[in-house]
Structure formats: structure tokens, C-alpha cells
Amino acid sequence: MTPIVAELVTLDGPDGVVLLDVPDAPIPESDLPAPPRLLPMRDSTLLAYTDRSRILPEEYRKIVIRRNGDVLPTLLVDGYVAGVWRVVDDKIEALAFRPLDEDTWDGLAAEAAGLLEMLADRGPVYTRYARWWLDLPDGELRLLG
């Protein structure tokens, strides 16, 4: 059996953690912001780690991860959870827990347009979870798409 990757490159990560990557892979500049994203409900990014603080700020953990284990669909801004979203009347209703700049909202709107295009032929999404929307904290609310 031939290995998929013959050798990995080791890199120095934050706090002395060793990171692995494939040879010759592009590495973005450290000050380059991550593009905004819409993560789905129960996304593995929020489920797979013991230490979720590298993506989910502690003050949002109990909002995003519900008592029954549901993990809400989230707004990911510069690599961190910054809010939640849901589909409402063929649009994405996004609630940011903190103020976001217009470029970020534009990026989220572009993400929403692609998501809505993908969902166009499907039935309603996440409608049975509408109850969690009622007890969310105040924040900036926008309709995208």
C-alpha cells in the first residue's frame, strides 16, 4: 500500500504546538483574516474538540451548544463564532452577538446566497428548531440573500 502523503512538513504552531502540513502547501500570512462562513447545525468543527475555545468564545458556548446537545448553525467571523443563523422565508436570518463591519456582512451575504442556491430545491431547513431563536441574546439582526 502506498501512503497518500509520502512525507509531512512540521511547522511551529502557537504555544509550541507542532503542526503538520503537506509539502509545498500554500500557507496564508498570519495576519490574513479568515473569510466569514455559515457553519451548519452540529458542525464537526464545534463538536470534535475538547477545547472549543480556539473557535467558540466561552461567553457564547451556552448560547450555541444547547442543554439538549443541539449545536446551532453559526456565523464564523475571522475563525471565531460570532453569531447564529437560520433560514426564514427563503432568506438567511443572521444574528451577530457583537458588532460586525460592513465587509464582514457582505462576506456573510455572499455565503448566504450560495447556501440559499443549494437549498432551493429542498424543503424547509431547521424549522423544528425555531424555539431556540426565541431566547437568544440581543445583537445585530440582518436578513441575507
Contact map, one row per residue, 1 for C-alpha under 8 A:
1110000000000000000000000000000000000000000000000000000000000000000000000000000000000000000000000000000000000000000000000000000000000000000000000
1111000000000000000000000000000000000000000000000000000000000000000000000000000000000000000000000000000000000000000000000000000000000000000000000
1111110000000000000000000000000000000000000000000000000000000000000000000000000000000000000000000000000000000000000000000000000000000000000000000
0111110000000000000000000000000000000000000000000000000000000000000000000000000000000000000000000000000000000000000000000000000000000000000000000
0011111100000000000001000000000000000000000000000000000000000000000000000000000000000000000000000000000000000000000000000000000000000000000000000
0011111100000000000000000000000000000000000000000000000000000000000000000000000000000000000000000000000000000000000000000000000000000000000000000
0000111110000000000001100000000000000000000000000000000000000000000000000000000000000000000000000000000000000000000000000000000000000000000000000
0000111111000000000111100000000000000000000000000000000000000000000000000000000000000000000000000000000000000000000000000000000000000000000000000
0000001111100000000111100000000000000000000000000000000000000000000000000000000000000000000000000000000000000000000000000000000000000000000000000
0000000111110000011110000000000000000000000000000000000000000000000000000000000000000000000000000000000000000000000000000000000000000000000000000
0000000011111000011110000000000000000000000000000000000000000000000000000000000000000000000000000000000000000000000000000000000000000000000000000
0000000001111101111000000000000000000000000000000000000000000000000000000000000000000000000000000000000000000000000000000000000000000000000000000
0000000000111111111000000000000000000000000000000000000000000000000000000000000000000000000000000000000000000000000000000000000000000000000000000
0000000000011111100000000000000000000000000000000000000000000000000000000000000000000000000000000000000000000000000000000000000000000000000000000
0000000000001111100000000000000000000000000000000000000000000000000000000000000000000000000000000000000000000000000000000000000000000000000000000
0000000000011111110000000000000000000000000000000000000000000000000000000000000000000000000000000000000000000000000000000000000000000000000000000
0000000000011111111000000000000000000000000000000000000000000000000000000000000000000000000000000000000000000000000000000000000000000000000000000
0000000001111001111100000000000000000000000000000000000000000000000000000000000000000000000000000000000000000000000000000000000000000000000000000
0000000001111000111110000000000000000000000000000000000000000000000000000000000000000000000000000000000000000000000000000000000000000000000000000
0000000111100000011111000000000000000000000000000000000000000000000000000000000000000000000000000000000000000000000000000000000000000000000000000
0000000111100000001111101000000000000000000000000000000000000000000000000000000000000000000000000000000000000000000000000000000000000000000000000
0000101110000000000111111000000000000000000000000000000000000000000000000000000000000000000000000000000000000000000000000000000000000000000000000
0000001110000000000011111000000000000000000000000000000000000000000000000000000000000000000000000000000000000000000000000000000000000000000000000
0000000000000000000001111100000000000000000000000000000000000000000000000000000000000000000000000000000000000000000000000000000000000000000000000
0000000000000000000011111110000000000000000000000000000000000000000000000000000000000000000000000000000000000000000000000000000000000000000000000
0000000000000000000000011111000000000000000000000000000000000000000000000000000000000000000000000000000000000000000000000000000000000000000000000
0000000000000000000000001111100000000000000000000000000000000000000000000000000000000000000000000000000000000000000000000000000000000000000000000
0000000000000000000000000111110100000000000000000000000000000000000000000000000000000000000000000000000000000000000000000000000000000000000000000
0000000000000000000000000011111100000000000000000000000000000000000000000000000000000000000000000000000000000000000000000000000000000000000000000
0000000000000000000000000001111100000000000000000000000000000000000000000000000000000000000000000000000000000000000000000000000000000000000000000
0000000000000000000000000000111110000000000000000000000000000000000000000000000000000000000000000000000000000000000000000000000000000000000000000
0000000000000000000000000001111111000000000000000000000000000000000000000000000000000000000000000000000000000000000000000000000000000000000000000
0000000000000000000000000000001111100000000000000000000000000000000000000000011000000000000000000000000000000000000000000000000000000000000000000
0000000000000000000000000000000111110000000000000000000000000000000000000000111000000000000000000000000000000000000000000000000000000000000000000
0000000000000000000000000000000011111000000000000000000000000000000000000000111000000000000000000000000000100000000000000000000000000000000000000
0000000000000000000000000000000001111100000000000000000000000000000000000011111000000000000000000000000100110010000000000000000000000000000000000
0000000000000000000000000000000000111110000000000000000000000000000000000011100000000000000000000000000000110010000000000000000000000000000000000
0000000000000000000000000000000000011111000000000000000000000000000000001111000000001000000000000000000000010011000000000000000000000000000000000
0000000000000000000000000000000000001111101000000000000000000000000000001111000000000000000000000000000000000000000000000000000000000000000000000
0000000000000000000000000000000000000111111000000000000000000000000000011100000000000000000000000000000000000000000000000000000000000000000000000
0000000000000000000000000000000000000011111000000000000000000000000001111100000000000000000000000000000000000000000000000000000000000000000000000
0000000000000000000000000000000000000001111101100000000000000000000001111000000000000000000000000000000000000000000000000000000000000000000000000
0000000000000000000000000000000000000011111111100000000000000000000000101000000000000000000000000000000000000000000000000000000000000000000000000
0000000000000000000000000000000000000000011111110000000000000000000000000000000000000000000000000000000000000000000000000000000000000000000000000
0000000000000000000000000000000000000000001111111000000000000000000000000000000000000000000000000000000000000000000000000000000000000000000000000
0000000000000000000000000000000000000000011111111001001100000000000000100000000000000000000000000000000000000000000000000000000000000000000000000
0000000000000000000000000000000000000000011111111000000000000000000000000000000000000000000000000000000000000000000000000000000000000000000000000
0000000000000000000000000000000000000000000111111100000000000000000000000000000000000000000000000000000000000000000000000000000000000000000000000
0000000000000000000000000000000000000000000011111111000000000000000000000000000000000000000000000000000000000000000000000000000000000000000000000
0000000000000000000000000000000000000000000000011111000000000000000000000000000000000000000000000000000000000000000000000000000000000000000000000
0000000000000000000000000000000000000000000000001111110000000000000000000000000000000000000000000000000000000000000000000000000000000000000000000
0000000000000000000000000000000000000000000001001111111110000000000000000000000000000000000000000000000000000000000000000000000000000000000000000
0000000000000000000000000000000000000000000000000011111111000000000000000000000000000000000000000000000000000000000000000000000000000000000000000
0000000000000000000000000000000000000000000000000011111110000000000000000000000100000000000000000000000000000000000000000000000000000000000000000
0000000000000000000000000000000000000000000001000001111110000000000000000000001110000000000000000000000000000000000000000000000000000000000000000
0000000000000000000000000000000000000000000001000001111111011000000000000000000110000000000000000000000000000000000000000000000000000000000000000
0000000000000000000000000000000000000000000000000001111111111000000000000000000110000000000000000000000000000000000000000000000000000000000000000
0000000000000000000000000000000000000000000000000000100111111100000000000000000000000000000000000000000000000000000000000000000000000000000000000
0000000000000000000000000000000000000000000000000000000011111100000000000000000000000000000000000000000000000000000000000000000000000000000000000
0000000000000000000000000000000000000000000000000000000111111111000000000000000010000000000000000000000000000000000000000000000000000000000000000
0000000000000000000000000000000000000000000000000000000111111111100000000000000000000000000000000000000000000000000000000000000000000000000000000
0000000000000000000000000000000000000000000000000000000001111111111000000000000000000000000000000000000000000000000000000000000000000000000000000
0000000000000000000000000000000000000000000000000000000000011111110000000000000000000000000000000000000000000000000000000000000000000001000000000
0000000000000000000000000000000000000000000000000000000000011111110000111100000000010000000000000000000000000000000000000000000000000000000000000
0000000000000000000000000000000000000000000000000000000000001111111011110000000000000000000000000000000000000000000000000000000000000000000000000
0000000000000000000000000000000000000000000000000000000000000111111111110000000000000000000000000000000000000000000000000000000000000000000000000
0000000000000000000000000000000000000000000000000000000000000100111111000000000000000000000000000000000000000000000000000000000000000000000000000
0000000000000000000000000000000000000000000000000000000000000000011111000000000000000000000000000000000000000000000000000000000000000000000000000
0000000000000000000000000000000000000000000000000000000000000000111111100000000000000000000000000000000000000000000000000000000000000000000000000
0000000000000000000000000000000000000000110000000000000000000000111111110000000000000000000000000000000000000000000000000000000000000000000000000
0000000000000000000000000000000000000000111001000000000000000001110011111000000000000000000000000000000000000000000000000000000000000000000000000
0000000000000000000000000000000000000001110000000000000000000001110001111100000000011000000000000000000000000000000000000000000000000000000000000
0000000000000000000000000000000000000111111000000000000000000001000000111110000000011100000000000000000000000000000000000000000000000000000000000
0000000000000000000000000000000000000111100000000000000000000001000000011111000011111000000000000000000000000000000000000000000000000000000000000
0000000000000000000000000000000000011110000000000000000000000000000000001111100011111000000001010000000000010000000000000000000000000000000000000
0000000000000000000000000000000000011110000000000000000000000000000000000111111111100000000000000000000000000000000000000000000000000000000000000
0000000000000000000000000000000001111000000000000000000000000000000000000011111111000000000000000000000100000000000000000000000000000000000000000
0000000000000000000000000000000011110000000000000000000000000000000000000001111100000000000000000000000000000000000000000000000000000000000000000
0000000000000000000000000000000011110000000000000000001000000000000000000001111110000000000000000000000000000000000000000000000000000000000000000
0000000000000000000000000000000000000000000000000000011110000000000000000001111111000000000000000000000000000000000000000000000000000000000000000
0000000000000000000000000000000000000000000000000000001110010000000000000111101111100000000000000000000000000000000000000000000000000000000000000
0000000000000000000000000000000000000000000000000000000000000000000000000111100111110000000000011100000000000000000000000000000000000000000000000
0000000000000000000000000000000000000000000000000000000000000000000000000111000011111000000001111100000000000000000000000000000000000000000000000
0000000000000000000000000000000000000000000000000000000000000001000000011110000001111100000001110000000000000000000000000000000000000000000000000
0000000000000000000000000000000000000100000000000000000000000000000000011110000000111110000111100000000000000000000000000000000000000000000000000
0000000000000000000000000000000000000000000000000000000000000000000000001000000000011111000111000000000000000000000000000000110000000000000000000
0000000000000000000000000000000000000000000000000000000000000000000000000000000000001111111110000000000000000000000000000001111000000000000000000
0000000000000000000000000000000000000000000000000000000000000000000000000000000000000111111110000000000000000000000000000000000000000000000000000
0000000000000000000000000000000000000000000000000000000000000000000000000000000000000011111000000000000000000000000000000000000000000000000000000
0000000000000000000000000000000000000000000000000000000000000000000000000000000000000011111100000000000000000000000100000000000000000000000000001
0000000000000000000000000000000000000000000000000000000000000000000000000000000000000011111110000000000000000001000100000000000000000000000000111
0000000000000000000000000000000000000000000000000000000000000000000000000000000000001111011111000000000000000001000100000000000000000000000000111
0000000000000000000000000000000000000000000000000000000000000000000000000000000000001111001111100000000000000000000000000000000000000000000011110
0000000000000000000000000000000000000000000000000000000000000000000000000010000000111100000111110000000000000000000000000000000000000000000011110
0000000000000000000000000000000000000000000000000000000000000000000000000000000000111000000011111000000000000000000000000000000000000000001111000
0000000000000000000000000000000000000000000000000000000000000000000000000010000001110000000001111111000000000000000000000000000000000000001110000
0000000000000000000000000000000000000000000000000000000000000000000000000000000001100000000000111110000000000000000000000000000000000000111100000
0000000000000000000000000000000000000000000000000000000000000000000000000000000001100000000000011111000000000000000000000000000000000000001100000
0000000000000000000000000000000000000000000000000000000000000000000000000000000000000000000000011111100000000000000000000000000000000000001100000
0000000000000000000000000000000000000000000000000000000000000000000000000000000000000000000000010111110110000000000000000000000000000000000000000
0000000000000000000000000000000000000000000000000000000000000000000000000000000000000000000000000011111110000000000000000000000000000000000000000
0000000000000000000000000000000000000000000000000000000000000000000000000000000000000000000000000001111111000000000000000000000000000000000000000
0000000000000000000000000000000000000000000000000000000000000000000000000000000000000000000000000000111111100000000000000000000000000000000000000
0000000000000000000000000000000000010000000000000000000000000000000000000000100000000000000000000001111111110000000000000000000000000000000000000
0000000000000000000000000000000000000000000000000000000000000000000000000000000000000000000000000001111111111000000000000000000000000000000000000
0000000000000000000000000000000000000000000000000000000000000000000000000000000000000000000000000000011111111100000000000000000000000000000000000
0000000000000000000000000000000000111000000000000000000000000000000000000000000000000000000000000000001111111110000000000000000000000000000000000
0000000000000000000000000000000000011100000000000000000000000000000000000010000000000000000000000000000111111111000000000000000000000000000000010
0000000000000000000000000000000000000000000000000000000000000000000000000000000000000000000000000000000011111111100000000000000000000000000000011
0000000000000000000000000000000000000000000000000000000000000000000000000000000000000000000000000000000001111111110000000000000000000000000000001
0000000000000000000000000000000000011100000000000000000000000000000000000000000000000000000000000000000000111111111000000000000000000000000000000
0000000000000000000000000000000000000100000000000000000000000000000000000000000000000000001100000000000000011111111100000000000000000000000000011
0000000000000000000000000000000000000000000000000000000000000000000000000000000000000000000000000000000000001111111110000000000000000000000000011
0000000000000000000000000000000000000000000000000000000000000000000000000000000000000000000000000000000000000111111111000000000000000000000000000
0000000000000000000000000000000000000000000000000000000000000000000000000000000000000000000000000000000000000011111111100000000000000000000000000
0000000000000000000000000000000000000000000000000000000000000000000000000000000000000000011100000000000000000001111111110000000000000000000000001
0000000000000000000000000000000000000000000000000000000000000000000000000000000000000000000000000000000000000000111111110000000000000000000000000
0000000000000000000000000000000000000000000000000000000000000000000000000000000000000000000000000000000000000000011111111000000000000000000000000
0000000000000000000000000000000000000000000000000000000000000000000000000000000000000000000000000000000000000000001111111110000000000000000000000
0000000000000000000000000000000000000000000000000000000000000000000000000000000000000000000000000000000000000000000111111100000000000000000000000
0000000000000000000000000000000000000000000000000000000000000000000000000000000000000000000000000000000000000000000001111110000000000000000000000
0000000000000000000000000000000000000000000000000000000000000000000000000000000000000000000000000000000000000000000000111111100000000000000000000
0000000000000000000000000000000000000000000000000000000000000000000000000000000000000000000000000000000000000000000000101111100000000000000000000
0000000000000000000000000000000000000000000000000000000000000000000000000000000000000010000000000000000000000000000000000111111000000000000000000
0000000000000000000000000000000000000000000000000000000000000000000000000000000000000110000000000000000000000000000000000111111000000000000000000
0000000000000000000000000000000000000000000000000000000000000000000000000000000000000110000000000000000000000000000000000001111111000000000000000
0000000000000000000000000000000000000000000000000000000000000000000000000000000000000010000000000000000000000000000000000001111111000000000000000
0000000000000000000000000000000000000000000000000000000000000000000000000000000000000000000000000000000000000000000000000000011111100000000000000
0000000000000000000000000000000000000000000000000000000000000000000000000000000000000000000000000000000000000000000000000000011111111000000000000
0000000000000000000000000000000000000000000000000000000000000000000000000000000000000000000000000000000000000000000000000000011111111100000000000
0000000000000000000000000000000000000000000000000000000000000000000000000000000000000000000000000000000000000000000000000000000111111110000000000
0000000000000000000000000000000000000000000000000000000000000000000000000000000000000000000000000000000000000000000000000000000011111111000000000
0000000000000000000000000000000000000000000000000000000000000000000000000000000000000000000000000000000000000000000000000000000011111111000000000
0000000000000000000000000000000000000000000000000000000000000000000000000000000000000000000000000000000000000000000000000000000001111111000000000
0000000000000000000000000000000000000000000000000000000000000000000000000000000000000000000000000000000000000000000000000000000000111111100000000
0000000000000000000000000000000000000000000000000000000000000010000000000000000000000000000000000000000000000000000000000000000000011111110000000
0000000000000000000000000000000000000000000000000000000000000000000000000000000000000000000000001000000000000000000000000000000000000011111000000
0000000000000000000000000000000000000000000000000000000000000000000000000000000000000000000000001000000000000000000000000000000000000001111100000
0000000000000000000000000000000000000000000000000000000000000000000000000000000000000000000000111110000000000000000000000000000000000000111110000
0000000000000000000000000000000000000000000000000000000000000000000000000000000000000000000000111110000000000000000000000000000000000000011111000
0000000000000000000000000000000000000000000000000000000000000000000000000000000000000000000011110000000000000000000000000000000000000000001111100
0000000000000000000000000000000000000000000000000000000000000000000000000000000000000000000011100000000000000000000000000000000000000000000111110
0000000000000000000000000000000000000000000000000000000000000000000000000000000000000000001111000000000000000000000000000000000000000000000011111
0000000000000000000000000000000000000000000000000000000000000000000000000000000000000000001111000000000000011001100000000000000000000000000001111
0000000000000000000000000000000000000000000000000000000000000000000000000000000000000000011100000000000000001101100100000000000000000000000000111
